């Protein structure tokens, strides 16, 4: 999906096999949990708010 341009964001490790084909930036965010949302969705403050959300 990265090669075809179908993704906007990629989370990877520093030892990724993709490093031979792509340039990676230095990390600008470090977090154990990341919530990626649709633009039309309501803002989510934390993981607990997703508990019963089946959207």
Residue pairs with C-beta under 8 A, 6 or more apart in sequence:
1 7
2 10
2 18
2 22
3 21
9 36
11 34
12 18
12 24
14 24
16 24
18 24
33 47
35 44
35 47
35 50
37 43
37 44
41 55
44 50
